[in-house]
Amino acid sequence: MWIADGWKDYEVIDTSSGEKLERWGDYLLVRPDPQVIWNTPKKQRGWVRPNARYHRSSKGGGEWEFFDLPQQWSISYHGPSCGTLTFNLKPFSFKHTGLFPEQAVNWDWFSDMIRNAGRPVKILNLFAYTGGATLAAAAAGASVTHVDASKGMVGWAKENAASSGLADAPIRWLVDDCVKFAEREIRRGNHYDGIIMDPPSYGRGPKGEIWKIEDSIHSFIRLCVRLLSDRPLFFLVNSYTTGLAPAVLTYMLSTELKGFGGHTDSQEIGLPVTASGLVLPCGASGRWTAR
């Protein structure tokens, strides 16, 4: 398992009974987590007096209950090759805050390759959300194309870039359907040295295009391989879908990238839990590297 253990401003304090108690900077949140199927004693005081709690509804979705939480606040992450990144957070929609902290383990991995590439590097970040991977790649020295179907998410990513001192970094911000964008880039003859994709389990594009990861991910990987340069550095696929085990990611990447040689590895990614000393699983990542 790849573990994101470099955080200072974020912490999973405890987990129990379908929930996790987290520290986001100065604030404690309780949020549901379907992986937490164990029932252990909730001894941490934060369980009783968090700053906010998300209550899941039996009918689907849910809602936040706020006690003492600002509408927006920020936390920072410092990586060895990407420097200090600052993220603006706010509770919104289905239990989210605008950041997946476990992805820091991937930021460190690819930013190190970018930093040590010894040449200009172009990165494509698809389903790019609020820009964590975009900022890490740009801070490491890459030119980044950031694509997401949500105008709001792209705007949020731009705010994070400004907060991280990357407002003038070579980042191309695009609101677009990722599949259609990739198809157009192939026709235009554009290529990238690294591709990052963080597809949702289910989603809709700006014109109602339906994305279901089990049906679409393999063909999309095959499509995006055509966007790689002659000397690619890496290809990263993230999955939060339980049915896509790490071995499935390895199989797809190995199959589609065999013409480039290199090496493929896939693992669960996770976050350390302070109270237990164990690790909370948070999905999986598949990584292909040229070396």
C-alpha positions in Angstrom: 0.0 0.0 0.0 1.1 3.5 -0.8 0.6 5.7 2.3 0.2 9.5 2.3 2.0 10.1 5.6 3.6 13.5 4.8 0.8 15.7 6.0 1.1 18.2 8.8 -2.2 20.1 8.3 -4.3 17.0 7.9 -4.9 13.9 10.0 -7.2 11.0 10.3 -7.6 10.9 14.1 -9.9 7.9 14.4 -12.3 5.6 12.6 -15.3 3.7 13.8 -18.9 2.6 12.9 -18.8 3.9 9.3 -17.3 7.3 10.1 -13.9 8.9 10.3 -12.8 11.8 12.6 -10.4 14.1 10.7 -8.4 17.2 11.5 -8.3 19.7 8.6 -6.0 22.4 9.9 -7.6 23.8 13.0 -11.0 22.1 12.5 -12.4 18.7 13.3 -14.8 17.0 10.9 -16.8 13.7 11.2 -17.6 12.2 7.8 -19.0 8.9 6.7 -16.6 6.3 5.1 -18.0 3.1 3.6 -14.6 1.3 4.2 -15.0 1.7 8.0 -17.0 -1.4 8.7 -15.5 -1.9 12.2 -16.9 -0.8 15.4 -14.3 0.3 17.9 -14.6 2.6 21.0 -14.8 6.3 20.2 -12.5 7.6 22.9 -11.3 10.7 21.1 -13.1 13.9 22.3 -13.5 15.1 18.7 -16.2 12.5 18.2 -18.4 14.4 20.7 -17.5 18.0 19.8 -16.4 18.3 16.1 -16.7 21.5 14.2 -19.0 19.8 11.7 -20.5 16.4 11.0 -21.9 15.0 7.8 -25.0 12.9 8.3 -25.7 10.3 5.6 -29.4 9.8 4.7 -30.9 6.3 4.3 -32.5 7.6 1.1 -29.1 8.6 -0.4 -27.0 11.7 0.0 -27.2 13.5 3.3 -26.4 16.9 4.8 -23.9 18.8 6.9 -24.5 19.8 10.5 -22.3 22.7 11.5 -21.3 23.7 15.0 -18.3 26.0 14.6 -16.9 26.0 11.1 -16.1 28.9 8.7 -17.5 28.9 5.2 -14.0 28.5 3.8 -10.5 27.9 5.2 -7.2 26.6 3.9 -4.5 24.0 4.6 -1.1 23.4 3.1 0.9 20.4 2.0 4.7 20.4 1.7 6.2 17.8 -0.6 9.9 17.2 -1.2 9.7 18.0 -5.0 6.5 20.1 -5.2 7.2 22.5 -2.4 4.3 24.0 -0.4 0.8 23.8 -1.9 -2.2 25.6 -0.4 -5.7 24.4 -0.8 -8.9 26.3 -0.1 -11.5 24.1 1.6 -15.3 24.3 2.1 -17.9 21.7 2.9 -20.0 21.0 -0.2 -22.3 18.4 -1.9 -21.9 14.8 -0.9 -19.6 15.0 2.2 -16.7 16.5 0.3 -14.3 19.4 1.3 -12.6 19.9 -2.1 -9.5 17.8 -1.5 -8.6 14.1 -1.3 -5.5 14.1 1.0 -4.5 10.5 0.2 -3.5 11.7 -3.3 -0.5 13.4 -1.8 1.4 10.1 -2.1 0.9 10.3 -5.9 1.9 14.0 -6.0 5.2 13.2 -4.4 5.8 10.3 -6.8 5.3 12.1 -10.0 6.6 15.5 -9.0 9.9 13.8 -8.2 10.0 12.4 -11.8 9.2 15.8 -13.3 11.8 17.6 -11.2 14.5 15.2 -12.2 13.5 14.8 -15.9 16.2 17.2 -17.1 14.0 18.5 -19.9 10.7 20.3 -20.4 7.7 18.2 -19.4 4.1 18.5 -20.5 1.4 16.9 -18.3 -2.3 16.2 -19.0 -4.5 16.0 -15.9 -8.0 14.6 -16.7 -11.0 14.7 -14.3 -8.8 17.2 -12.6 -11.2 18.4 -9.8 -9.8 21.2 -7.7 -6.3 20.8 -9.0 -4.2 19.0 -6.4 -2.3 17.0 -9.0 -2.1 20.0 -11.3 -0.5 22.2 -8.7 2.0 19.5 -7.7 3.0 19.0 -11.3 3.3 22.7 -12.1 5.3 23.4 -8.9 7.7 20.6 -9.9 8.3 22.5 -13.2 5.8 21.0 -15.7 3.5 22.7 -18.1 0.0 21.3 -17.3 -3.3 21.0 -19.1 -6.0 20.8 -16.5 -9.4 19.4 -17.8 -12.6 19.0 -15.8 -16.3 19.1 -16.9 -17.3 21.3 -14.0 -16.8 25.0 -14.4 -17.0 25.4 -10.7 -14.3 22.9 -10.0 -11.9 24.6 -12.5 -12.6 27.9 -10.9 -11.8 26.4 -7.5 -8.6 24.9 -8.9 -7.5 28.4 -10.1 -8.1 29.8 -6.6 -5.9 27.0 -5.2 -3.2 27.9 -7.8 -3.3 31.5 -6.7 -3.1 30.6 -3.0 -0.1 28.3 -3.8 1.8 31.1 -5.7 1.2 29.4 -9.0 -1.2 31.9 -10.6 1.3 32.6 -13.4 2.5 29.0 -13.8 2.1 27.4 -17.3 -1.3 25.8 -16.6 -4.0 25.6 -19.3 -7.4 25.6 -17.6 -10.2 23.9 -19.6 -13.9 23.1 -18.9 -14.6 20.2 -21.2 -15.7 16.6 -21.4 -12.5 14.6 -20.9 -13.2 11.9 -23.5 -14.1 14.5 -26.2 -11.1 16.6 -25.3 -8.8 13.6 -25.6 -10.2 12.8 -29.0 -9.7 16.3 -30.2 -6.1 16.4 -28.9 -5.4 13.3 -30.9 -6.7 14.9 -34.1 -4.6 18.0 -33.3 -1.5 15.9 -32.9 -0.8 17.1 -29.4 1.3 14.9 -27.0 2.1 14.7 -23.3 5.0 13.3 -21.3 2.7 12.3 -18.4 -1.0 11.6 -18.1 -3.0 11.7 -14.8 -6.6 10.7 -14.7 -8.9 10.6 -11.6 -12.2 9.4 -13.1 -15.4 9.3 -11.0 -17.3 6.1 -10.6 -20.2 7.8 -12.3 -20.6 11.2 -13.8 -22.0 13.5 -16.5 -20.2 15.8 -18.9 -21.2 19.4 -19.5 -23.7 18.3 -22.2 -25.1 15.4 -20.3 -22.6 12.8 -21.4 -22.7 9.8 -19.1 -19.5 8.3 -17.6 -19.6 4.9 -15.8 -16.1 3.8 -14.9 -16.5 0.0 -15.3 -17.9 0.5 -18.8 -15.5 3.3 -20.0 -12.2 3.2 -18.2 -10.3 0.6 -20.4 -11.3 2.2 -23.7 -10.4 5.6 -22.2 -6.9 4.4 -21.2 -6.4 3.0 -24.7 -7.5 6.4 -26.2 -5.2 8.4 -23.9 -2.1 6.2 -24.6 -2.3 7.8 -28.1 -1.5 11.1 -26.5 1.8 10.1 -25.0 5.0 11.6 -26.4 7.9 9.6 -27.8 9.6 9.7 -24.4 6.8 9.6 -21.8 7.6 9.7 -18.1 4.5 8.2 -16.5 0.8 7.3 -16.7 -1.3 7.4 -13.5 -4.9 6.2 -13.0 -6.8 6.6 -9.8 -9.9 4.6 -8.8 -12.3 4.9 -5.9 -14.5 2.1 -7.2 -14.4 -1.0 -5.1 -14.7 -3.3 -8.1 -11.6 -2.0 -9.7 -8.9 -3.8 -7.7 -5.2 -2.8 -8.1 -4.6 -5.9 -10.2 -7.3 -4.7 -12.6 -5.5 -1.4 -13.0 -2.2 -3.2 -13.6 -3.7 -5.4 -16.2 -5.2 -2.5 -18.2 -2.1 -0.3 -18.0 0.2 -3.2 -18.8 -1.9 -4.2 -21.8 -2.2 -0.8 -23.3 1.3 0.5 -22.6 3.3 -2.7 -23.5 4.6 -0.9 -26.6 6.5 1.6 -24.4 8.2 -1.0 -22.2 8.7 0.4 -18.7 7.1 -0.9 -15.5 3.6 -1.0 -14.1 2.6 -1.3 -10.5 -0.8 -0.8 -8.7 -1.5 -0.6 -5.0 -4.1 0.6 -2.6 -3.5 4.1 -1.3 -4.2 5.0 2.3 -3.9 7.4 5.2 -2.5 6.6 8.6 -4.9 6.6 11.5 -3.5 8.2 14.7 -5.6 6.4 17.3 -5.0 2.9 16.0 -1.6 3.1 14.2 -3.3 1.4 11.3 -4.0 2.6 7.8 -7.4 3.6 6.3 -7.7 2.4 2.7 -8.8 5.1 0.3 -9.0 3.5 -3.1 -6.3 2.4 -5.5 -3.8 3.8 -8.0 -2.2 2.3 -11.0 1.2 3.7 -12.1 3.2 3.1 -15.3 6.7 4.5 -15.5 9.1 4.4 -18.4 12.0 3.3 -16.2 
